[in-house]
Amino acid sequence: MAYKIKGAECTACGACEAECPNNAISFKKGTYVIDPATCTECNGQFSSPQCASVCPADCCVPA
């Protein structure tokens, strides 16, 4: 399962993109999006998804 970004709540701060170890996050149409084919929820790399841990708007959530 991958994480997703709730676009309506995204402040486009960019914190999530910089923290993603898989480069699964990109900026599109004024908000950030997570590629579900690339997102691993940081399994095997961190104990929790890094996007969710740094998001000030709490918009990175399980899909």
N, C-alpha and C positions, 0 to 999 in steps of 0.2 A: 504494500500500500504506500502511496506517496502522500506528501503534504500538498496543500493548496493555499493560495493567498486570496482572501476575501477582498476582491478588487474595490468594492464600495468603501471599505474601511482602510485600505492601503493609503498611507501618507506619502508614498514614493520617496522615503528617506534613503533607501539603498543599503541599509544595514544588513539585510538578509543576503543580498547578492554577494557581498564581500565575505560572508561567513560560510557560504555553501562550499563544502569540499568537493562536490561533484559538478560544479558549474551548471547546476540545474535551473538556476534562477536568472531570468532576463527581463529587461524593461520593454514593455510593449503597450502602445496606446495609452500612455499616461499612468501605467501601473506596473507592478512587477508580477510575473507569472512563474510558476514552477512547472517544468517539464516532467510529467509523471513517468515517462520512460527512463529518465535519468535519476530521479530522486530515489534515494535509498533510505530516507529518514535518518541518515547518518549511521545506520547500523554497521557495526564493525569498525567505526572510526571514532564515534563519540557516544556517550551514554544517553544523550537526548538530541533531538533535531536542533541544529544550531540556528536555523532561521527563526524558529519559535522562541528560542532563548534570548535572542537579541532584538526581536521586534517590539518597538515601543507602542504599537497600536494593537498588539495581540491579534493580528489578522492572519498569521501563519497557523493553519489548523490541519488536522488529519482530513484527508479526502473521504 
